[in-house]
Amino acid sequence: MNQTVTLPSYADTTEALQNMESDIPSAEAHGLLCGIICTTRGKIDMGWEKLLSGAQKNQQSVELLRQLYGVSFQQLTDFSLDFALLLPNDEADINERAEALGIWCQGFLTGLQQNPQIIEDSASPEVTEALNDITEIAQINYGDITDTDEDEKAYLELVEYVRLAVLMLYQEFNANMQSDEASESNALH
């Protein structure tokens, strides 16, 4: 039985990155990790730590980032409906949350570029549409959003769309990587 694991909080992740003197915002860091996981199935060394770490090495902060990676990896590989984007909580201003969503998407797209071949190999219409949509959301204009029920609903729908798109992309990329590995294995025999 899988126990539910949760991401570190947005505030704790922000503090950890600041303690390491990293210039990367929390939302971008999580998006980056999720993009890397999607295109590598997590089969990478801890090189992602170098992407996130700043001038200072802080063991407690590194452990929190490892937890962020581990929970994200587990949620994506388990195709967990608990998978969540690391974003400010609902009490934060809608503009701050919308900005963080755009930054999360930018980080995700950057993470995907760690293995661009898998994206090319997975160029189905669904993958292309999801990547185009995430690219658009990454460019969200967040400065003029008003705190209305309609804008709140639109924001929540975007977050849910990105969440489900990332799960779908992980599954698509994972299926292609398994297919490639099976082809390579058969070629060796």
PyMOL commands that set and color helices and strands:
alter all, ss='L'
color gray80, all
select helices_A, chain A and resi 10-19+26-40+47-52+59-77+94-112+116-121+125-138+149-188
alter helices_A, ss='H'
color red, helices_A
deselect
rebuild
show_as cartoon
